[in-house]
């Protein structure tokens, strides 16, 4: 392989947390949360943002690091499976936080949440870029 083939992309990672933060901010404003709902919202939003940060780091690592020479294929697969389990656990934690928040919402707030509460997580959970989603969601809902 030529030296050009071994070059790794060292550009900074796309901050996928920024569009997620915008979605969360708009959703928070639109939900008009009460003081009793604030703690559940903060727990949900904090977990979503932490997951977005983790995904940004993972994407950067995938672009910039190479497979350690001393790892076998089986070890590499185990490492990949462990990362997938960690992501799955994080998504389950976010889902639980989201359900806790949802249980505290009024009917009017639930109608908003039914359309938008999961949007910040959809692309993150599926490993898709967030840039095409827009700040409010897939269909530009607000």
N, C-alpha and C positions, 0 to 999 in steps of 0.2 A: 504494500500500500504506500502511496506517495505521502510525503509530509502534509500535503494539502488535504488528503483524505483523513488524516488524524487530527486535524484542527477541530476544536470544539467551539461552539457558539458561546462566547463569554458576555454577550450583551445582557444588561440587567433584565430580570424577569418582568413580564407584564404584571402590573399590580392588579390582580383580579379582585382585590379587596375594595378598590375604589368604586367600581360600579355597584358592587354589593352594598357598600356603605350608603350610596345614593338611594338605592332601592329601600333599604331599611329606614333611612331618614324620612323618605316620603311616606312610607307605610306608617311609621310612627306618628307623623303629623296627621295623616288621614284618619287613623284610628282614634285620635283624641283620647288617649289613655287617662285613666283616673289614677290617683295616687296609690290605690289598692292594686292596680294592675301593673304599676311601674316595675316592681321587683321581678315579676315573671317576664315582662318585656326585656328588661336588662339581661336576665339570664339567657333568654333565647338569642337576642342580638349579639351578645358577647360570644356565645358558642358559634354562631354563624360566622362572625368576623374572624375568630380564631381559626376556624376551618378554612376560610378563604386565604388567610396568611399561610397556613400549612400547605395548601394547594399551590400557592405562588412559589414557596420554597421547593416543593417537590418537582414542579415543572422546571425550575431553574437547575436543580440538581440533575434531573434527567437529561437536560441539554448539555451540562458542563462536565459531568463526571463520567468516567469510564468504568467498566466492570473491573473490580480488583483481580489482578492476575492470579492470585492464589485461591480464588473461589471456583468451585466446580459448578457445573450446570445445575446440579441438584441444590446446591447451596444458594445459587442465584434465584432459583424458583422458590425456595423457602423464604428468602428475603422479600421477594415480590408478594408472596402470599401473606406474609406478616404485615407488610405495608397496606395491603388491601383490607385485612382484618382491622387494622387501626382506623382506616377511613370509615369502615362500616360501623365500628363502635362510635366514632364521632358523629356520624349521621344519625344513629339511634339515639344518642344523647340529645342532639338537636331536635329530633322528632318528639322526644318526651317533653323537652322544654316548650316546644311549640304547642303540644297538646295541653300542657298545664296552663299556658297563656290563653289558649282558645277557650278553655273551660271558664275563664274569668270574664270573657267578653260578653257584651250585650248582644242582642239580636242584630242591631244595626252594625255593630263592629264586626260581628261574625260574617255578615254579608260581604264586607270588605276583605276580611281575612280569607274567606272561602276562595276568592279570586286571586289573592296576592301573597298570603303568608308564606307559601312554599316557593315562590318564584326565586328569591335569592339563592335557594339551595339547589334548584333543578340543574342548572348548568354545572355547578360545583360537584354535585353528586355524580353526574354523568361524565365529568372530566371534559366538558365542552368549554370553549372560550365564552366569556361573558360579554365581550365587546358588541356583539350583534343584538343583544337583548334590549338595549336601551335602558334608561334609568328607571323606568316604571314597570317593565315586564315585556313579555314576548309580543304583545299586541299593542303596546303603548298605552295600556289602561292606566287610569289614575283614579 
